[in-house]
């Protein structure tokens, strides 16, 4: 294990630095998107990327869920009427055709992700047709390094679901577990047995899925150190390749479903911090390395290898090994990253479908990045992915003198250096093991859009 993948938990430092800030799945963040950027400009920029012959990445949003999970902040439609999917899929197929027409057919799709919602809300025939339509308009890579992943709700997996997904080309699955404690599950309306989860994982391994990931959440009602320790023990026994441990942000004013959570049953900030500390220690002892931003992986997992090789990347789907792709967002609320631009589809399904019916791409806002944005994005990406930064690499790519361009930022890092979060030399920044959990704070120093203190209030807390 390399130094960059070790983690040191300093409770006092974490308490002191636990402010609100971006998660940096993009820079600039989505807060900066504006409606002056629309479908016409997006189409122009998309076509301008074709001479690059860069591979493509597709994100497909399936917004439907059978039941509501009270903690959820995703864009979703709660319904038990499976017939509601087809009208949405009809428009999604047409959007895929419109997007496909913008890109050279020779550019391979090396990364594909179905997210939600619950993608397996769809019937087998609907999933087959969606993949068939995608393959009709895009070149889906058959290479071994291609990553085709899907989010799985274990409660929505039938006898032949995984075999169907494997036959469609999926080779990675992510399972939402959150917590194995039954009392916690009942309090957030997400009841699923360990037997269900184990059955899905065992079947996925038998069918040859190359990577399995489990999603957990800490900070939910009734959680405490002892109960969550038990959950982590069970997860370690299951032995997934990757584990995500997300902080629950209770924002009932923004997310209606969260109003059904009893705030009095939430763990205290001190208890949450202790849960996180215990979890990090348990996973480290079990051999997992800390990738960053809630993510842990086995040392031989592709994310861990990419981090050691300095090829790890971060985008709207989280950490990725495909940094050279143009990302196309498909479906309501999806975000794309094509060329030097970001774009987002309409949130509201009715508005999304109306745009498609009118023959328009449903993009309603976005952003073109300027030279400063591109420079700061590279700095932030390198720090959040690799926990270090060689100034020379940035200077060569952007034709700047790092110490001059970022003189104010380097001064602002002095306090963090005194606190032991990082070291700054004449040509290098290295984040220490105790600074890894606070990487968002370090990246925020280089964020030109956070000069207004009020800007931070739009984001969740870093821990």
N, C-alpha and C positions, 0 to 999 in steps of 0.2 A: 504493500500500500504506500503510495507517495504521500509526502507531507501535505500536499494540496488537498488530499481527501481525508484528512483527519479533522476531528472536531473537538473543541474544548469548550465546556459550558461554564460561563462565569455569570452567576445569577445577578450579582450587583451591577455588572456592566449592562446586562440585558434589560434590567429594570430601568436603568438610567437612559438607555437609548430606545426604549420601546415607544416610539412615536408612530404616527401614521405615515404611510408612503407607498409609492407604486410597487407593483410586483415585476415590472419591467419585462412583460411578455412582448412589449414593443417600446421603442423610444423614437419619437415622442409617444406618449401614451394616448389612449383613445379619448382622453379628456380634451385633447387638442384637435380632434377631428372636427370638420366644419362642413356645412352644406354647400359651400362654394365649390367643393369638389364633388363631381357627380359622374354619371355613367358615361357621358361623352368623353370626358377627359380620361377616364379609366380605360376606355377602349383604345384611345390613341396611345397611351403609355403601354398597354398590354401588347399591342402590335409592334411597338418599338423594341420590345424585348426579344423578338423572334431571331434577329441576327446573332444573338448571344448563344442560341441553341442550349440554354440552360435547361436542366430537367425541371419537372413540375411537381408540386405537392397539392393535393386536393383535400379540403376539409368539407364534409357534408353534414349539415345539421338536420337531425330528425327530432322535432320538438315534442313528440307525444310521450306521455307517461300514463300508466294505468292508475296509479295512486300518487298522492302528493307526499313527498318527504319534507317534513316541516322545516328542516335546516336549509333547504335548497334555494340557491340564488340564481339558478340557470333560467334561460328563456325557455318556457315549456308550456304545453297545453295538457291539462289533466282531463282525461276522458277514458271511459271504458268502451266507448263506441269505436271499434276498430275500423269502421267504414270511413271515419273522418280522415284517415291517412291518405286515401287515394286521390282526392282533389288536390291535396298538397303535393303529392308525388307527381301528378300530372304537370303541375307548374314547375316542379323541380327538374323534371326531365327536359322541359323546354329551356330552362335556364342553363342546364348543362350543354344543350345544343348551342345556345347563344354564346356561352363562354368558350366552348370548343372551337367555334368559328374564328375566334380572335388569335388562336395560337397555332403555330405550325404543327401539323399532325406528326412530325418526326420527333417532337420533343417528348421524351418518355416521362410518364408519371412514376416517380420513384418513391413517393410517399402518399398514402391515402388513409384518411381517418374518418370514420363515421362516429359522430358524437351526438349528444342530446341534452335533455330528453333521454329517451330510451330507444336506441336504434332497433333493438330486437322486439319492439312493439310491432314492427312490420311483420306481415305474414311471410312465409317462405317464398311464395310467388312474387310478392312485392320486392323482397330483397334481391331475388334473381333478376327481376326486370330492372331494378335500379343499377345493378352492376353491369347488366347488358347494355343499358343506355349509356352509362359512363364509358364503357369500352368502345362504343360506337363512335364517340366524339373525342376521345382521348386515347393515346397509346399507353396502355397499362403495362408497365415493365414486368417481364418474367424473370429478371435477374435475381440472384440470390440475395443481393443487398437491399432489394426493395422492401419497404416497410408498409404493410397494409394492416391497419389496426382498427379495433372497434371497442367501444365501451359496452360492458355487459352488466346487466342486472341479473344476478343469479336466479331471481324469482321469475324471470322471463325467458328461461332456457328450457326448451322441450327436448325430447329424446333425440331429435335429429338436427337441432339448431346448430350445434358446433360443427358437425360434419358438413352441413350446408355451407356455413361460413368458410370452412377450410376449402371446400370445393370452389368457392367464389374467389379464392386467392388470399383471404385473410391469414396472416401468420403471427399476429400479436393480439392479445386481448387484455383489457383492463377491467377489473372487477370492483364494483362499489361495495365495500364491506362496512365501513365507518366504525363499527364496534361489534364485538360478539356478545356483549352483555345484553341479556334479554330485556332488562329494565330500561336500559338506555335505548334500545331499539323501539320499544313500545312508546317511549316518551317522544320520539321523533317520527313515529309512524313508518318505520323501516324495519319490519320484522322478517328476518331470514335466518335459517338455521346454519350451524357449522356444517352439517351434513350436505346442505345444498351447495355451499361454497366449495367444499372438498370435492364433491361429485363433478362440478364444472371444471375445476383445476385438473383433476385426474384425467377426465375425458380430453381436455385440451392437450395435455402432455401426450396422451396416447395417440392423438390425431396429428401430432407433429407441429403444434404451434410453437414458434421459436422463442417467444418471450411471454411471460405472464406478469401482470402487475396488480397489486392490491391497493385500493384507496382507503385510507382511514381518516377520521376526523377527531381531533381532541378539543375539548371545551363544550361538549354536549351535556344536556341535563343528566344528572346522577353519576357522571363520571368522577372518578377519584383515582389516586395513585394506584391503589391496590387493584381496582377493577380493570384499569387500562393496562396494567402490567400483565394481567392474565390474558387479555386480548393479544398483546404483543407476543407473549409466549406461544400462543396458538398460531399466530401468523408466522413466527419463526419456524415452527414445526411444519407448516405448510410449505415453506421455503420458496416463495415467489422470487423471480429474478429482480423485480423492482418493487419498492414500497413507497407510497406517497402518504405523508402524515400532515394533513392540512389543519390549520387553525380555524375553528368556527368563529366567524364574525357575526355577532347578533345585531342585525340592523332591521328591526321589525317595521320601521317607518318606510323603508325602501322595498322590503320583500314581504308581501302579505302573508305568505305561509308561515313565516317566522313568528307571527303574532300568536300562533297556537302553541308556542313553546313557553313554559312557565319560567320566567327569569329567576325566580327564587330557587329553582332546581339546578341552575347553572353553577359550575365550579367557580370558585373565586379566582382572581388573577394569579394569586400565589400558588393555588392548587394547579392551575393550568400550566404554570411555569414548571412546577415540580413534575407534572405528567410528561411534559416535553423533555425535560432533563433525563428522567428515567428511561423514556423511549429511546433517546439518542444513545444512552449507555447500553441498553439491552441490544440494540441493533448492531452497535460497534462490536460488542462482545460476541455476537453471532457471526461476525465477519462482513457485515454490510459496510459500505463506504458512503460518506455523505457527499452527494452530488451538489447539493445546494437547494435553497428555496423549497424546503419540505420533502425533498426527494432523496431516497437511499437506494443503493443498488449493490448487487454482488460484484466483487472485483473483476470478474470476467464478463460482466454485462457490457453491451455495446456503449451505453452511456458512460460507464466508468472508464472504459478503454479510451473513448473519444476525449474525455476530460484529461486523461494522462497524456494523450497525443496532441492536445491543444486544438482539436477539431470540433469540440462540442459547440452547439449553437442554441439559441433560445428564441422562440417565436410564440405566436398566439396559442400554439398547442403545447407549450412548455418546452422542456429541453429536447433537443433533436440532434441527430447525427447528420442531417442533410442540410447543411448551411448554404448550399449553392442553388437551392430551388426557388422558383417563383411560386408563392403560395396563393391558390385560388380558393376563395370562400364561396360555398354553394349552400343555398337554403336561407331561411329567415335568420336574421341577426349575425350571419357569418361574416368574418373579417378576412380580407385578403391582403397580401403583401407582394405586389407585383412591381418590378423595377424599383425605382426610388419613391414608391407611393404606398399608402395604406388606403383601404376602402372597406366600407361596411354596408351590408344589406339591411333593408328595413326590418325592424324588430317585430312589428305587428304582422301576423300571418295574412290577414285580409289585405293590408296595404301591399305586402309582398306579392300576393297573388294578383292584385289589380295591376301592378306594374308589368308582370309577366303577360297578363291578358292583353295589355296595350302594346306588347312587343318590345318592352324596354327592360334592360337589366335593372334589378331592384336596388341599385346602389343609391343611397341617400346622403352619404357624407364620406369624408375621407381627408387625405392630407398628402401633399407632395413635400418631400423632405428637401431642405436646402443644404448647403455645404456644411454648415455648423451642425445641423441635425445629424447628418451622416457621420461626421467626426465624433460627436458625442455618443451616438449609437454604438460605434465601434468600441469606444472606451468602456462604456457600460456593459456591453456584451462580453468583452474580454474579462472584465472583473467578475461579473456574475456567473460566468461559465468556468473560468480557470483560476479565479482568486489571485491573479497576478497580471501585471501589465508591463510589457517592454515598450518604452517610449519610442524606440527606433522604428518599430513596426508601424505605429500610428503616424509617425513623422513621414515615413516613406510613402505611405498610402495617401496622405492628405496634404503633403507639402507644407508642413508647419514645423515650428520649433516648440516642442511640447512644453518645456519649462516656461516659455514666454506666453504661449497661448493660454495655458491653464495656471498662470501665476497665482491668481486669487484662489482657485480651487486647491492648489497645493498648500497654500497657507491655511486654508480651512481644514485640511487633513491633519494639521499639527496636533490638535487636541486628541484626535483619534489615535495618532501615533503615541502620544503620551499615555493613553489608556491601554496601549498594547493591542489595538485592533489590527494594526498594519505597520509596515515599515516603508518609508519613502527614501529612496536614494536618488542620486543625480539622474539615473537613467531607468528607474524601475520602481514599481509599487508591488508589494507582496502582502497579501492578507494573511494574518496569523490564524492558527486554529481557533482562537477565542473570538476572532472577528468574523468567522464564516457565517454564523447565525445572524449577524448584523450586516450582511453584505448589502442589503437594501439601503441602509443608512449611508454606507460608503458610496454607493452609486448615486444617491441623491445629491451628493456634493457636486456632481458633474451635470446635473439636470438643470438646464437653463430655464425651464418653465416653473421651477419651484421657488423662484425669488420672492414671490408673494406668499407669506406665511399661511394665508387662508387656503392656498392651493392644496396643502397637505390634507385638509379636512375632507377631501373627496375620496380619500383612499382608506383602506383598512390598516390596522396597526401591524407593525412588522413582525411581532411575535404573538 
